[in-house]
Amino acid sequence: MDVEQEYDLFVIGGGSGGLACAKQAAKLGAKVALADFVKPSPLGTKWGLGGTCVNVGCIPKKLMHFAATLGELRHDQVEAGWIDTQVDSKHNWEKMVENVNNHIRKLNFGYKNQLLKEDVKYYNKLAELIDANTIKLTDNKGQIETVRAKTILVAVGGRPSYPDNIPNIQNLVITSDDLFWLQENPGKTLVIGASYVALECGGFLHGIGNEVAIMVRSILLRGFDQEMAEKIGLYMEEKGIRFIKGSVPDMIEATEDNKRKVTWIINGQKQEEIFDTVLVATGRVSDTQKLNLDKVGVKMNKSGKILCSADDKTSVANIYAIGDCVEGRPELTPTAIKCGQLLANRLYNNSTELMSYEFVATTVFTPLEYGCIGYSEEDAIKKFGEDKVTVYHSIFKPLEWNYFEMHSGESCFAKLIVLNDNRRVIGFHYLGPHAGEVTQGYAVAIKMGVTKEQFDSTVGIHPTCSEELVQVTAVKGIDDAQKEGC
């Protein structure tokens, strides 16, 4: 083995949180190293430095969602007067993937350069703990070295999970780990799952012209506001995406021409159908199984998520954990980045600031986008009581949708959830175009404790979708949500 090296901080995991913490710690004068090794998916898909978001998550997802949106706008372009627009033109999957993958590779290269610039030692090796201060590193040729560190940060994120009732399922399906790197269009696709990953992927696959069915066991977008989730599902159905509800696959088999025959039971009846591709999006599991954490005393729950205190400490004094691999943390890139930066500041800059996970804004990039901040209606009622909150709602139609009559006038929806005693807005929900851009602006106000009356006193920008949130007055249960006129 090589001569041991000493580091102040050793980060295991090169995703958003790990990179953020490593770079910030190095800026503050710590001697830092980071290990990242991408274990290929069961189908052999692999990628570079940067973690899930950059390689198989937020970045390629948003680019492909944008590609689908462009296609859906072709009818609007014709009605807006553009000449020679081909509403029945075909999508070139290979061209899209080439550009998406090239952008990802640029980001991979950029992260390596950032680590080099900050003097962070990068190990493209698989890490495993030997004890609380010693890390075993194995490269792709099986060569091993060990290093030591005063402090260790685990930021390994998660990987897609698979249903356990289907024999050989990992070789029969793809996951989001594979989809964004496929060199050929997946064709007619069955999406299994009801998470935001399932709905986003099913949405953009349909948007580029593929036949898509989504198999849902129970409810859409568990953990999100269910009124909004139902409206998303309705919009997707209206656009031509088929939902198979109340079912899970009973069997998946490869056919002679390498398609997939899927069998399921619905209402007591056996159903089967042939698909080109089956995409499983039934959740993710913490990627902690082979780190040897339990042997060094790091406590985890049954699913492998690490148990941490509010300051990101594990049950071992010098070992910390952040991001998706920690129990009870939102699985969001921006929270992992902020958490990593704050941890570095506490470790090496005498800071005491903790990460706050309250009123974190997020957006689901379904065909009609959904942005939210704070409490869902269900959670607000459960915590505060139905008589303690007022829900304001508005159904509206974006001005731009009036070019093409096929756009529904009842799809877009805005909702504010307000505490009655102090009138604070504790829930923000927006379903409509550009939800990420709309929601981000309101996140600052809601984080600062904005009241409904402060919303009301704000002059909106006309004509925009965002102005609906500062004009909504209809009370749910009393007033009709449908807006009239501009």
Buried (B, 14 or more C-beta within 10 A) or exposed (E): EEEEBEBBBBBBBBBBBBBBBBBBBBBBEBBBBBBBBBEEBBBEBEBBBBBBBBBBBBBBBBBBBEBBBEBBBBBBBBEEEEEEBEEEEEBEBEEBBEEBBEBBBEBBEEBBEBBEEBEBBBBBBBBBBEEBBBBBBBEEEEEEBBBBBBBBBBBBBBBBBBBEEBEEBBEBBBBBBBBBBBEEBBEBBBBBBBBBBBBBBBBBBBBBBBBBBBBBBEBBBEEBBBBBBEBBBBBBEBBEBBBBBEBBBBBBBEEEEEBBBBBBEEEEEEEEEEBBBBBBBBBBBBBBEEBBBEEBBBEBEEEBBBBBEEEBBBBBEBBBBBBBBBBEBBBBBBBBBBBBBBBBBBBBBEBEEBBEBEBBBBBBBBBBBBBBBBBBBEBBBEEBEEEEBBBBBBBBBBEBBEBBEEBBBEBBBBBBBBBEEEBBBBBBBBBBBBBBEBBBEBBEBBBEEBBBEBBEEBEEEEEBBBBBBBBBEBEBEEEEBEBEEE
